[in-house]
Amino acid sequence: MVKINESIKIENESRYYLPSREFNSLFELAIKIGLKFKGKFFETTVMYDNPNPEKSFYSKEIDGRLRLRTGFITYDDVKLHKSRLKEDYAKLSWKRRLPKSNSPIRQEEEIEVEFTPKYAESMRAILENVLKAEVVSSYERYRTIFEGNKIELAIDIFPYGVMVEIEAKNGGIIDDVIYWTKKMGFKISNSSLLSCDDKYVELCNKNSILPKRHILFSDIEMPKI
């Protein structure tokens, strides 16, 4: 089954980066404040550029990202939680960063198509072999998802550290993001505007490491937060 958003939506979220050792305490806090655990997934995301170099998605004028993502549930936490878990998924999404404002809340334009993972390779073949879209980069992460009143909380383990993302969902607004951000013990003013790949590049630059195209757990030179 394929689900297509009826229109372009504006995504509102706050985001924080922490060392990997903080994962367990963040997980326990999310449960304590009443968020519902929906599953832990291993995700792979591949980023593509426009096959027409004159209209690169990475230009300042466009500043967008075309992504193919697959997520497969892991079962290490399932026995501890009786809530109904989400299923495996695949998504093709377009995200474009909106012009920067003084707000610490990240705002992005998003169009997303969700489908079952068995079609992911066919989608990849269309992008790469038919449309000739260039693979720009990719990254791996373990994504743990919680749901609350009009928000979704994701605690992501990247090869370099943890990212916490609090996003408005199901009619949620910026005030909902602010409320749950405070419940998680974060300050809105400290919210990061960096994407996960931008954060990786920042860490590489700080540690005098040459950034690579693919952010992988197997990379022994991976910088750490």
ChimeraX commands (.cxc) that place a marker at each C-alpha (Angstrom):
marker #1 position 0.00,0.00,0.00 radius 0.5
marker #1 position 1.21,3.50,-0.85 radius 0.5
marker #1 position 0.36,6.56,1.23 radius 0.5
marker #1 position 0.78,9.99,-0.33 radius 0.5
marker #1 position 0.45,13.25,1.56 radius 0.5
marker #1 position -2.47,15.22,0.12 radius 0.5
marker #1 position -0.40,18.40,0.02 radius 0.5
marker #1 position 2.95,19.84,0.89 radius 0.5
marker #1 position 3.23,20.22,4.64 radius 0.5
marker #1 position 5.42,22.39,6.81 radius 0.5
marker #1 position 7.39,20.40,9.36 radius 0.5
marker #1 position 8.02,21.97,12.79 radius 0.5
marker #1 position 10.58,20.34,15.07 radius 0.5
marker #1 position 13.29,20.87,17.65 radius 0.5
marker #1 position 16.54,18.92,17.58 radius 0.5
marker #1 position 19.39,18.14,19.99 radius 0.5
marker #1 position 22.70,16.27,19.71 radius 0.5
marker #1 position 24.24,14.36,22.62 radius 0.5
marker #1 position 26.88,11.67,23.30 radius 0.5
marker #1 position 25.79,8.06,22.66 radius 0.5
marker #1 position 25.96,7.23,26.38 radius 0.5
marker #1 position 22.84,9.39,26.95 radius 0.5
marker #1 position 20.52,7.02,25.03 radius 0.5
marker #1 position 19.33,4.88,27.96 radius 0.5
marker #1 position 18.49,7.86,30.17 radius 0.5
marker #1 position 16.62,9.54,27.31 radius 0.5
marker #1 position 14.64,6.35,26.65 radius 0.5
marker #1 position 13.67,6.04,30.31 radius 0.5
marker #1 position 12.68,9.72,30.51 radius 0.5
marker #1 position 10.41,9.42,27.46 radius 0.5
marker #1 position 8.56,6.54,29.13 radius 0.5
marker #1 position 8.41,8.40,32.46 radius 0.5
marker #1 position 6.73,11.50,31.00 radius 0.5
marker #1 position 4.04,9.41,29.33 radius 0.5
marker #1 position 5.16,9.02,25.73 radius 0.5
marker #1 position 4.17,5.78,24.01 radius 0.5
marker #1 position 6.95,3.57,22.67 radius 0.5
marker #1 position 6.27,2.63,19.03 radius 0.5
marker #1 position 9.39,0.70,18.06 radius 0.5
marker #1 position 13.10,0.75,17.36 radius 0.5
marker #1 position 14.25,0.57,13.75 radius 0.5
marker #1 position 17.48,0.27,11.81 radius 0.5
marker #1 position 17.30,2.87,9.06 radius 0.5
marker #1 position 19.29,3.44,5.91 radius 0.5
marker #1 position 18.82,6.72,4.05 radius 0.5
marker #1 position 20.20,7.47,0.58 radius 0.5
marker #1 position 20.30,11.07,-0.68 radius 0.5
marker #1 position 19.91,11.89,-4.38 radius 0.5
marker #1 position 20.55,14.96,-6.50 radius 0.5
marker #1 position 18.71,16.25,-9.56 radius 0.5
marker #1 position 20.08,14.54,-12.71 radius 0.5
marker #1 position 20.07,18.02,-14.28 radius 0.5
marker #1 position 23.17,19.68,-12.76 radius 0.5
marker #1 position 21.80,23.13,-13.62 radius 0.5
marker #1 position 19.00,22.52,-11.12 radius 0.5
marker #1 position 20.91,20.79,-8.33 radius 0.5
marker #1 position 18.85,20.23,-5.19 radius 0.5
marker #1 position 21.95,21.30,-3.23 radius 0.5
marker #1 position 22.10,24.80,-4.74 radius 0.5
marker #1 position 21.42,27.77,-2.45 radius 0.5
marker #1 position 18.34,28.63,-4.49 radius 0.5
marker #1 position 16.69,25.23,-3.95 radius 0.5
marker #1 position 18.38,23.84,-0.79 radius 0.5
marker #1 position 16.38,20.59,-0.85 radius 0.5
marker #1 position 16.94,16.90,-0.27 radius 0.5
marker #1 position 15.49,13.91,-2.15 radius 0.5
marker #1 position 15.76,10.84,0.09 radius 0.5
marker #1 position 15.00,7.13,-0.14 radius 0.5
marker #1 position 14.72,5.58,3.32 radius 0.5
marker #1 position 14.08,2.06,4.60 radius 0.5
marker #1 position 13.41,1.17,8.23 radius 0.5
marker #1 position 13.36,-2.35,9.68 radius 0.5
marker #1 position 12.14,-2.99,13.20 radius 0.5
marker #1 position 14.53,-4.41,15.78 radius 0.5
marker #1 position 13.19,-6.58,18.55 radius 0.5
marker #1 position 15.54,-5.94,21.45 radius 0.5
marker #1 position 12.96,-3.80,23.29 radius 0.5
marker #1 position 9.75,-5.52,22.21 radius 0.5
marker #1 position 9.50,-7.86,25.20 radius 0.5
marker #1 position 9.57,-4.87,27.57 radius 0.5
marker #1 position 6.63,-3.06,25.99 radius 0.5
marker #1 position 3.14,-4.30,25.18 radius 0.5
marker #1 position 2.06,-1.33,23.04 radius 0.5
marker #1 position 1.26,-1.97,19.38 radius 0.5
marker #1 position 4.43,-1.44,17.39 radius 0.5
marker #1 position 4.83,0.22,14.02 radius 0.5
marker #1 position 5.80,-1.98,11.10 radius 0.5
marker #1 position 8.75,-1.96,8.69 radius 0.5
marker #1 position 8.54,0.91,6.23 radius 0.5
marker #1 position 10.10,2.63,3.23 radius 0.5
marker #1 position 9.74,6.29,2.23 radius 0.5
marker #1 position 10.61,8.53,-0.68 radius 0.5
marker #1 position 10.63,12.10,0.55 radius 0.5
marker #1 position 11.42,15.61,-0.60 radius 0.5
marker #1 position 12.44,18.13,2.04 radius 0.5
marker #1 position 13.34,21.76,1.45 radius 0.5
marker #1 position 14.69,24.03,4.14 radius 0.5
marker #1 position 12.71,27.21,4.57 radius 0.5
marker #1 position 14.55,30.54,4.78 radius 0.5
marker #1 position 16.22,30.93,8.18 radius 0.5
marker #1 position 14.43,33.00,10.77 radius 0.5
marker #1 position 15.16,33.96,14.36 radius 0.5
marker #1 position 13.12,30.97,15.58 radius 0.5
marker #1 position 15.08,27.99,16.99 radius 0.5
marker #1 position 12.33,25.69,15.67 radius 0.5
marker #1 position 13.35,23.99,12.43 radius 0.5
marker #1 position 10.84,24.52,9.63 radius 0.5
marker #1 position 10.98,22.51,6.40 radius 0.5
marker #1 position 8.70,21.92,3.44 radius 0.5
marker #1 position 8.03,18.19,3.07 radius 0.5
marker #1 position 6.41,15.85,0.55 radius 0.5
marker #1 position 6.48,12.16,1.41 radius 0.5
marker #1 position 5.42,8.85,-0.15 radius 0.5
marker #1 position 5.37,5.81,2.14 radius 0.5
marker #1 position 5.35,2.22,0.85 radius 0.5
marker #1 position 6.25,-1.31,1.89 radius 0.5
marker #1 position 10.01,-2.08,1.93 radius 0.5
marker #1 position 9.73,-4.84,-0.68 radius 0.5
marker #1 position 9.40,-2.11,-3.32 radius 0.5
marker #1 position 12.45,-0.15,-2.14 radius 0.5
marker #1 position 14.88,-1.74,-4.60 radius 0.5
marker #1 position 12.50,-1.05,-7.49 radius 0.5
marker #1 position 12.27,2.59,-6.40 radius 0.5
marker #1 position 16.05,2.76,-6.19 radius 0.5
marker #1 position 16.38,1.29,-9.69 radius 0.5
marker #1 position 14.03,3.93,-11.08 radius 0.5
marker #1 position 15.96,6.75,-9.39 radius 0.5
marker #1 position 19.43,5.53,-10.32 radius 0.5
marker #1 position 19.04,3.56,-13.56 radius 0.5
marker #1 position 16.11,5.31,-15.22 radius 0.5
marker #1 position 16.22,8.90,-13.95 radius 0.5
marker #1 position 20.03,8.80,-13.51 radius 0.5
marker #1 position 19.80,10.63,-10.19 radius 0.5
marker #1 position 23.23,10.80,-8.55 radius 0.5
marker #1 position 23.76,9.28,-5.11 radius 0.5
marker #1 position 25.19,12.17,-3.09 radius 0.5
marker #1 position 25.47,10.56,0.34 radius 0.5
marker #1 position 23.88,8.13,2.77 radius 0.5
marker #1 position 23.68,7.44,6.48 radius 0.5
marker #1 position 22.75,4.70,8.94 radius 0.5
marker #1 position 21.03,5.10,12.27 radius 0.5
marker #1 position 18.94,3.30,14.86 radius 0.5
marker #1 position 15.69,5.24,15.29 radius 0.5
marker #1 position 13.57,4.77,18.43 radius 0.5
marker #1 position 10.11,6.29,18.06 radius 0.5
marker #1 position 7.67,7.51,20.70 radius 0.5
marker #1 position 4.29,9.16,20.22 radius 0.5
marker #1 position 2.60,11.74,22.41 radius 0.5
marker #1 position -0.23,14.25,22.17 radius 0.5
marker #1 position 0.29,15.83,18.72 radius 0.5
marker #1 position 4.02,15.09,18.59 radius 0.5
marker #1 position 6.44,12.36,17.65 radius 0.5
marker #1 position 9.70,11.93,19.55 radius 0.5
marker #1 position 12.62,10.19,17.85 radius 0.5
marker #1 position 15.83,9.23,19.64 radius 0.5
marker #1 position 18.35,8.42,16.94 radius 0.5
marker #1 position 21.66,6.63,17.47 radius 0.5
marker #1 position 24.08,7.72,14.74 radius 0.5
marker #1 position 27.62,6.42,14.34 radius 0.5
marker #1 position 28.81,9.68,15.93 radius 0.5
marker #1 position 26.26,10.14,18.74 radius 0.5
marker #1 position 22.59,10.61,19.60 radius 0.5
marker #1 position 20.07,13.01,18.10 radius 0.5
marker #1 position 16.75,13.79,19.78 radius 0.5
marker #1 position 14.03,15.14,17.49 radius 0.5
marker #1 position 10.62,16.39,18.66 radius 0.5
marker #1 position 8.24,16.97,15.76 radius 0.5
marker #1 position 4.66,18.25,15.58 radius 0.5
marker #1 position 2.26,15.58,14.24 radius 0.5
marker #1 position -1.49,15.05,13.79 radius 0.5
marker #1 position -2.45,18.71,13.94 radius 0.5
marker #1 position 0.31,19.67,16.34 radius 0.5
marker #1 position 1.73,23.19,16.30 radius 0.5
marker #1 position 4.93,24.87,17.44 radius 0.5
marker #1 position 3.53,25.23,20.98 radius 0.5
marker #1 position 3.23,21.43,21.20 radius 0.5
marker #1 position 6.87,21.06,20.19 radius 0.5
marker #1 position 7.89,23.60,22.83 radius 0.5
marker #1 position 5.83,21.85,25.54 radius 0.5
marker #1 position 7.30,18.39,24.96 radius 0.5
marker #1 position 10.79,19.77,24.45 radius 0.5
marker #1 position 10.63,21.20,27.96 radius 0.5
marker #1 position 9.21,17.91,29.30 radius 0.5
marker #1 position 12.32,16.19,27.92 radius 0.5
marker #1 position 14.51,18.66,29.80 radius 0.5
marker #1 position 15.78,20.65,26.81 radius 0.5
marker #1 position 15.84,24.40,26.21 radius 0.5
marker #1 position 14.25,25.58,22.98 radius 0.5
marker #1 position 17.00,28.17,22.65 radius 0.5
marker #1 position 19.55,25.34,22.40 radius 0.5
marker #1 position 17.77,23.57,19.53 radius 0.5
marker #1 position 20.15,22.74,16.67 radius 0.5
marker #1 position 19.39,23.79,13.11 radius 0.5
marker #1 position 21.94,21.33,11.72 radius 0.5
marker #1 position 20.82,18.28,9.74 radius 0.5
marker #1 position 22.36,14.95,10.73 radius 0.5
marker #1 position 24.83,15.04,7.83 radius 0.5
marker #1 position 25.73,18.68,8.55 radius 0.5
marker #1 position 26.44,17.68,12.16 radius 0.5
marker #1 position 28.71,14.90,10.93 radius 0.5
marker #1 position 30.67,17.36,8.78 radius 0.5
marker #1 position 30.95,19.77,11.71 radius 0.5
marker #1 position 32.38,17.01,13.93 radius 0.5
marker #1 position 34.83,15.95,11.21 radius 0.5
marker #1 position 36.07,19.52,10.81 radius 0.5
marker #1 position 36.54,19.88,14.58 radius 0.5
marker #1 position 38.56,16.66,14.68 radius 0.5
marker #1 position 40.56,17.29,11.48 radius 0.5
marker #1 position 38.94,14.29,9.77 radius 0.5
marker #1 position 38.10,14.30,6.08 radius 0.5
marker #1 position 34.29,13.89,5.79 radius 0.5
marker #1 position 33.09,10.88,3.80 radius 0.5
marker #1 position 30.02,10.51,1.61 radius 0.5
marker #1 position 28.53,7.74,3.73 radius 0.5
marker #1 position 27.97,7.85,7.50 radius 0.5
marker #1 position 28.37,4.22,8.59 radius 0.5
marker #1 position 28.70,2.35,11.88 radius 0.5
marker #1 position 31.59,0.39,10.36 radius 0.5
marker #1 position 33.70,3.55,9.88 radius 0.5
marker #1 position 36.58,3.27,12.37 radius 0.5
marker #1 position 37.48,6.95,11.82 radius 0.5
marker #1 position 34.05,8.19,12.86 radius 0.5
marker #1 position 34.23,11.30,15.11 radius 0.5
marker #1 position 32.21,11.30,18.33 radius 0.5
marker #1 position 30.18,13.91,20.15 radius 0.5
marker link #1:1,2 radius 0.2
marker link #1:2,3 radius 0.2
marker link #1:3,4 radius 0.2
marker link #1:4,5 radius 0.2
marker link #1:5,6 radius 0.2
marker link #1:6,7 radius 0.2
marker link #1:7,8 radius 0.2
marker link #1:8,9 radius 0.2
marker link #1:9,10 radius 0.2
marker link #1:10,11 radius 0.2
marker link #1:11,12 radius 0.2
marker link #1:12,13 radius 0.2
marker link #1:13,14 radius 0.2
marker link #1:14,15 radius 0.2
marker link #1:15,16 radius 0.2
marker link #1:16,17 radius 0.2
marker link #1:17,18 radius 0.2
marker link #1:18,19 radius 0.2
marker link #1:19,20 radius 0.2
marker link #1:20,21 radius 0.2
marker link #1:21,22 radius 0.2
marker link #1:22,23 radius 0.2
marker link #1:23,24 radius 0.2
marker link #1:24,25 radius 0.2
marker link #1:25,26 radius 0.2
marker link #1:26,27 radius 0.2
marker link #1:27,28 radius 0.2
marker link #1:28,29 radius 0.2
marker link #1:29,30 radius 0.2
marker link #1:30,31 radius 0.2
marker link #1:31,32 radius 0.2
marker link #1:32,33 radius 0.2
marker link #1:33,34 radius 0.2
marker link #1:34,35 radius 0.2
marker link #1:35,36 radius 0.2
marker link #1:36,37 radius 0.2
marker link #1:37,38 radius 0.2
marker link #1:38,39 radius 0.2
marker link #1:39,40 radius 0.2
marker link #1:40,41 radius 0.2
marker link #1:41,42 radius 0.2
marker link #1:42,43 radius 0.2
marker link #1:43,44 radius 0.2
marker link #1:44,45 radius 0.2
marker link #1:45,46 radius 0.2
marker link #1:46,47 radius 0.2
marker link #1:47,48 radius 0.2
marker link #1:48,49 radius 0.2
marker link #1:49,50 radius 0.2
marker link #1:50,51 radius 0.2
marker link #1:51,52 radius 0.2
marker link #1:52,53 radius 0.2
marker link #1:53,54 radius 0.2
marker link #1:54,55 radius 0.2
marker link #1:55,56 radius 0.2
marker link #1:56,57 radius 0.2
marker link #1:57,58 radius 0.2
marker link #1:58,59 radius 0.2
marker link #1:59,60 radius 0.2
marker link #1:60,61 radius 0.2
marker link #1:61,62 radius 0.2
marker link #1:62,63 radius 0.2
marker link #1:63,64 radius 0.2
marker link #1:64,65 radius 0.2
marker link #1:65,66 radius 0.2
marker link #1:66,67 radius 0.2
marker link #1:67,68 radius 0.2
marker link #1:68,69 radius 0.2
marker link #1:69,70 radius 0.2
marker link #1:70,71 radius 0.2
marker link #1:71,72 radius 0.2
marker link #1:72,73 radius 0.2
marker link #1:73,74 radius 0.2
marker link #1:74,75 radius 0.2
marker link #1:75,76 radius 0.2
marker link #1:76,77 radius 0.2
marker link #1:77,78 radius 0.2
marker link #1:78,79 radius 0.2
marker link #1:79,80 radius 0.2
marker link #1:80,81 radius 0.2
marker link #1:81,82 radius 0.2
marker link #1:82,83 radius 0.2
marker link #1:83,84 radius 0.2
marker link #1:84,85 radius 0.2
marker link #1:85,86 radius 0.2
marker link #1:86,87 radius 0.2
marker link #1:87,88 radius 0.2
marker link #1:88,89 radius 0.2
marker link #1:89,90 radius 0.2
marker link #1:90,91 radius 0.2
marker link #1:91,92 radius 0.2
marker link #1:92,93 radius 0.2
marker link #1:93,94 radius 0.2
marker link #1:94,95 radius 0.2
marker link #1:95,96 radius 0.2
marker link #1:96,97 radius 0.2
marker link #1:97,98 radius 0.2
marker link #1:98,99 radius 0.2
marker link #1:99,100 radius 0.2
marker link #1:100,101 radius 0.2
marker link #1:101,102 radius 0.2
marker link #1:102,103 radius 0.2
marker link #1:103,104 radius 0.2
marker link #1:104,105 radius 0.2
marker link #1:105,106 radius 0.2
marker link #1:106,107 radius 0.2
marker link #1:107,108 radius 0.2
marker link #1:108,109 radius 0.2
marker link #1:109,110 radius 0.2
marker link #1:110,111 radius 0.2
marker link #1:111,112 radius 0.2
marker link #1:112,113 radius 0.2
marker link #1:113,114 radius 0.2
marker link #1:114,115 radius 0.2
marker link #1:115,116 radius 0.2
marker link #1:116,117 radius 0.2
marker link #1:117,118 radius 0.2
marker link #1:118,119 radius 0.2
marker link #1:119,120 radius 0.2
marker link #1:120,121 radius 0.2
marker link #1:121,122 radius 0.2
marker link #1:122,123 radius 0.2
marker link #1:123,124 radius 0.2
marker link #1:124,125 radius 0.2
marker link #1:125,126 radius 0.2
marker link #1:126,127 radius 0.2
marker link #1:127,128 radius 0.2
marker link #1:128,129 radius 0.2
marker link #1:129,130 radius 0.2
marker link #1:130,131 radius 0.2
marker link #1:131,132 radius 0.2
marker link #1:132,133 radius 0.2
marker link #1:133,134 radius 0.2
marker link #1:134,135 radius 0.2
marker link #1:135,136 radius 0.2
marker link #1:136,137 radius 0.2
marker link #1:137,138 radius 0.2
marker link #1:138,139 radius 0.2
marker link #1:139,140 radius 0.2
marker link #1:140,141 radius 0.2
marker link #1:141,142 radius 0.2
marker link #1:142,143 radius 0.2
marker link #1:143,144 radius 0.2
marker link #1:144,145 radius 0.2
marker link #1:145,146 radius 0.2
marker link #1:146,147 radius 0.2
marker link #1:147,148 radius 0.2
marker link #1:148,149 radius 0.2
marker link #1:149,150 radius 0.2
marker link #1:150,151 radius 0.2
marker link #1:151,152 radius 0.2
marker link #1:152,153 radius 0.2
marker link #1:153,154 radius 0.2
marker link #1:154,155 radius 0.2
marker link #1:155,156 radius 0.2
marker link #1:156,157 radius 0.2
marker link #1:157,158 radius 0.2
marker link #1:158,159 radius 0.2
marker link #1:159,160 radius 0.2
marker link #1:160,161 radius 0.2
marker link #1:161,162 radius 0.2
marker link #1:162,163 radius 0.2
marker link #1:163,164 radius 0.2
marker link #1:164,165 radius 0.2
marker link #1:165,166 radius 0.2
marker link #1:166,167 radius 0.2
marker link #1:167,168 radius 0.2
marker link #1:168,169 radius 0.2
marker link #1:169,170 radius 0.2
marker link #1:170,171 radius 0.2
marker link #1:171,172 radius 0.2
marker link #1:172,173 radius 0.2
marker link #1:173,174 radius 0.2
marker link #1:174,175 radius 0.2
marker link #1:175,176 radius 0.2
marker link #1:176,177 radius 0.2
marker link #1:177,178 radius 0.2
marker link #1:178,179 radius 0.2
marker link #1:179,180 radius 0.2
marker link #1:180,181 radius 0.2
marker link #1:181,182 radius 0.2
marker link #1:182,183 radius 0.2
marker link #1:183,184 radius 0.2
marker link #1:184,185 radius 0.2
marker link #1:185,186 radius 0.2
marker link #1:186,187 radius 0.2
marker link #1:187,188 radius 0.2
marker link #1:188,189 radius 0.2
marker link #1:189,190 radius 0.2
marker link #1:190,191 radius 0.2
marker link #1:191,192 radius 0.2
marker link #1:192,193 radius 0.2
marker link #1:193,194 radius 0.2
marker link #1:194,195 radius 0.2
marker link #1:195,196 radius 0.2
marker link #1:196,197 radius 0.2
marker link #1:197,198 radius 0.2
marker link #1:198,199 radius 0.2
marker link #1:199,200 radius 0.2
marker link #1:200,201 radius 0.2
marker link #1:201,202 radius 0.2
marker link #1:202,203 radius 0.2
marker link #1:203,204 radius 0.2
marker link #1:204,205 radius 0.2
marker link #1:205,206 radius 0.2
marker link #1:206,207 radius 0.2
marker link #1:207,208 radius 0.2
marker link #1:208,209 radius 0.2
marker link #1:209,210 radius 0.2
marker link #1:210,211 radius 0.2
marker link #1:211,212 radius 0.2
marker link #1:212,213 radius 0.2
marker link #1:213,214 radius 0.2
marker link #1:214,215 radius 0.2
marker link #1:215,216 radius 0.2
marker link #1:216,217 radius 0.2
marker link #1:217,218 radius 0.2
marker link #1:218,219 radius 0.2
marker link #1:219,220 radius 0.2
marker link #1:220,221 radius 0.2
marker link #1:221,222 radius 0.2
marker link #1:222,223 radius 0.2
marker link #1:223,224 radius 0.2
marker link #1:224,225 radius 0.2
view
